[in-house]
Amino acid sequence: MASLGDIFQIGAVALGVDVGTSAIKVAEVRRSGRGIELVRYGIAATPSGAVANGIILDRQTTAGALASLLRTSGIRRRRAVASVTGPNVFARILRLPPIPEDEVKQAIRWEAERHLPFPVEEAVLDAQVVGEVNEDGSRQLEVLLAAAPEATALTCIEMLEGAGLHVVAVELSALAMVRALSLRGMPGTVAMVNLGASTTEVAIVRGGVPQFTRTIAEGVGALLQGVRVASGGGEAAVPAAAFGDALDALTTQLRRSFDFYRAQYGGHQIDRILLCGGGARAGSVDRHLALEMEIPVAVGSPLDGILLGRRLDADAVDRIAPQLVTAVGLALREFA
């Protein structure tokens, strides 16, 4: 079993790189005298067929596209945080009996075997104690387990290195999304939903702590057909009828995810849904989900607690802000 801490050298970084099936997103964040600022960003189309379901299939072509995007965005920083996603990438809260914190990562291995859909020896794992609970008079630790296939993580690192970057950390994209959107300090239980072209990431957060993440093999590619992803571009409205079947399938999967969460985590209801990603503002997806799920839905922005660099156009950034959520969340590791 590998450990995230063993494989990845964690360092101070301010560049986040988010590679999706339809778009590559980069964000550079810095701390200035005014506070934390987004100083540069970029969005470009992912080469056709180079990435599928969160998995990089063509490292060389993707690296070339990323290198080009960094140049056109004026980003010279070489240290980067990358993200991994996909059907076998997840995080969730597990409960363990009280043990010394330095023994948690070893103990979590045995728990991970029960949840992983592949051999634990092929996994990159990380674990962090996030709280304590008393259950039936017994004290237990709440531990956040993050897991990904080692091959997926290494492919991501090799691709970024091919683009001339030094990878200082690799993180689950769902956790980066949580970091970016949790700047609001929202109470209750919030479901964060990243609408991608071929997959949808779900992260359920209660009291600011991620409880459960899942990657759904249902995307909103039909929504994105009318979306311009060039850096600074806007989004075209696409009628819900154009992607009704896909949206209905997505709604079904979201219900299943929410039902699983309620069954596994004490029956907590979802108080709010926050959308992000390329499909967040396309068409009437927010209204459709609010109606079908009977839960308030809003579009999340990673910029609520972040200032804009003086050279950035506020209107242009606002239009594409939901697409930058993961990239900004990755960059914010420097200030976590």
FIDRENDREN-801835 format. One record per residue (C-alpha): x, y negated, z negated; residue in one letter. Coordinates in steps of 0.5 Angstrom, whole numbers, plus 500, padded with zeros to 3 digits. Each point is the difference from the previous one (the first is absolute). Layout:
! FIDRENDREN-801835
XYZA ...
***
This chain:
! FIDRENDREN-801835
500500500M 503493502A 498494496S 499493503L 505497495G 505505502D 499499508I 499493500F 504494497Q 495495497I 503493501G 497493500A 497499507V 495495503A 499503507L 494505501G 499504506V 494504502D 499504506V 493502502G 497504506T 498494503S 505494497A 506499497I 500495494K 506496497V 500495494A 505496497E 499497493V 504496496R 500497493R 501492501S 500494495G 492500502R 499507498G 499507504I 500498508E 498504506L 506497505V 500504506R 495505503Y 499504506G 495505503I 501504507A 497506503A 503506499T 502504506P 495505503S 501507497G 506498495A 496500494V 494505498A 496501494N 505496496G 506505503I 505497504I 501504506L 505496504D 505497496R 504497505Q 495496504T 497498493T 506497498A 501496506G 493497499A 502498493L 506497502A 497496505S 495498495L 505498495L 504496505R 493496503T 498499492S 507497499G 501505494I 507501499R 500504493R 503507501R 497503493R 493502501A 495504496V 496505504A 494504499S 497507502V 493502501T 497506503G 495506498P 505503495N 502493497V 496499493F 500497493A 496502494R 499499493I 502507496L 500501492R 505503496L 501502493P 505495497P 507501502I 506496500P 500495506E 507503503D 496507500E 494497504V 503501507K 502507499Q 493502496A 497497506I 503505505R 495505497W 494496501E 502498507A 500507502E 493500499R 498494504H 505500506L 498504507P 507501501F 506504496P 502495494V 507501503E 499496506E 497494496A 502494498V 497498493L 500495495D 496499494A 499494495Q 497500493V 494495501V 496500494G 497505494E 494503499V 496503494N 496506502E 496504495D 505498495G 506502504S 505494502R 502501508Q 505496504L 497498507E 505501505V 500497507L 503505505L 502498507A 501505505A 502501507A 504505505P 507499500E 501500507A 495495501T 504495496A 506502503L 497499507T 498493498C 507498497I 504502506E 495496505M 501494496L 508501500E 499501507G 497493500A 506497497G 497500493L 503503493H 494503496V 500499493V 494503498A 494504503V 493499497E 493503501L 497495504S 493501496A 504498494L 503494504A 493498502M 498500492V 506496498R 498494505A 493500499L 500501492S 503493500L 493498499R 499504493G 494502502M 496504494P 496506501G 501506505T 502497507V 501505506A 505497505M 499502507V 505499505N 497501507L 505503505G 499502507A 500507499S 500501493T 497496494T 504500493E 496499494V 503498493A 495500494I 503495494V 497500493R 502494495G 506499505G 503507500V 499504507P 496507498Q 500503506F 502499508T 498504506R 501500507T 494501504I 501503507A 494495503E 503493503G 496494503V 504501507G 493497503A 500494496L 508499502L 499500508Q 497493499G 506497495V 506497502R 506502496V 505495503A 503496494S 496494499G 494503504G 493500498G 495506500E 494500504A 493502498A 498507502V 492502499P 499506495A 496504505A 507500504A 503505494F 494502497G 502508500D 507498497A 497496495L 495505498D 505505499A 505495496L 494499495T 499507499T 507501498Q 500494496L 494503496R 504506499R 506497498S 496496495F 496506497D 506504499F 503494496Y 494499496R 500508499A 507500498Q 501493496Y 494500495G 495498504G 502493501H 496496506Q 503496505I 499493499D 503497506R 503501507I 505496503L 502501507L 507499504C 503502506G 499499507G 493502500G 498496494A 497494503R 498503507A 493500501G 495501495S 504506496V 499496493D 493499501R 499507502H 504503494L 496496495A 493502503L 502507500E 504501494M 496495496E 506497497I 503493501P 505500505V 505494502A 506499504V 506500496G 506495501S 507501497P 501493500L 496498494D 506499496G 505498505I 502494503L 501499507L 507498503G 500493502R 501502508R 494505500L 493498503D 495501494A 494501505D 504505504A 503504494V 493500497D 497504507R 505505499I 501501492A 496506499P 505504505Q 506497496L 497503493V 505506500T 506497503A 499494495V 499505494G 507504502L 504493500A 497498493L 504506497R 505495499E 496496495F 496506497A 
***
